[in-house]
Amino acid sequence: MKIKQASGFTLTELMIIVAIIGILASIALPSFQGMIERNTLKEAVEGLKSDLMFARTEAIKQSKNVTVSRKTGDAGAWCYGLNVGGTCDCNVANACSIKTVQGSGFSAIINMDAAATNNSTFSFRRGTIGANGITLSTSKYSIRTVFSDAGRVRTCSPDSSKAVGGYDACL
């Protein structure tokens, strides 16, 4: 008489595998949270940089000044808007003629520094703007978008203790 041999896992073996997966996941989770925080901040900063370059292009193309209006705040309560001909309130729907970006659309962890309260205007003649900058940050990281008098836009790390890889130090 032939005896059938069972194949598969015993309950004990399955419990050990589940425990090992749980331990590995608990070790990996904090590093993933940091990566998500950095990537969310990078997304917000690169979007801001792109919008500033777009505002400069629109000022030259439309032969009208384009103003970057912004409201600072913490926990995603900030915003900025691009408007032809003057300032706009980025908290009001459709108040800015070109574009409005709400900080809450990125993450509640991102803050815009209080030093960025001055609105900036790109001149249509040469695409120039007064030198200034805007810093977006989280509790662990910060990245600054800087625009020069000539209208050039770049990003950098303003604080070496909160630096994000891939961004040079601000000078």
C-alpha positions, 0 to 999 in steps of 0.5 A: 500500500502506498502512503501519500506524502503531504507537501507544503508548509506546516503552521509553525513554518508559516508563522516563522516566515510571517514573523521574519517579514514583520521584522524586516518591514519594521526595519525598512519603514523609517527609511521609506518615510524619509524617502517619501518626505524628501521626494515630496519636497523635491516635487514641490520645489521643482514645480515652483522652479518650473513655474518661475521659469514659465512666468518669466517666459510668459512675461516676455511672450505676452509683453506684460509684467508677470507677478508671482504672488505668494502667501507663506505658511506651515503645514501646507497652508501656503500658496503662490500664484502667477498673474499678468499685470499685478498681484493676486490672492492665491487663496481665492479661486481663479484670482490669478490669471495664469496659475495658482498652486496650493501647498495643501496639494503636495503634503501637509508637512511642507512649509514655506518660509516667512521671508518669502512674503514679498511678491516678485515681478518679472519684467517683460522687457528682458525677463528680469526680476529682483533677486530673492528666494523662497525656501520650502522645508519639512522638519528634516529637510529644506530646499531654496529656490533662488532667482537672480536679478537677471531672471535666472532660477536655480535651487540649492540647499540653504542649511547643511544640516537639512540638505537634500542630496542632489542640491548644491549649497546656497552661496 
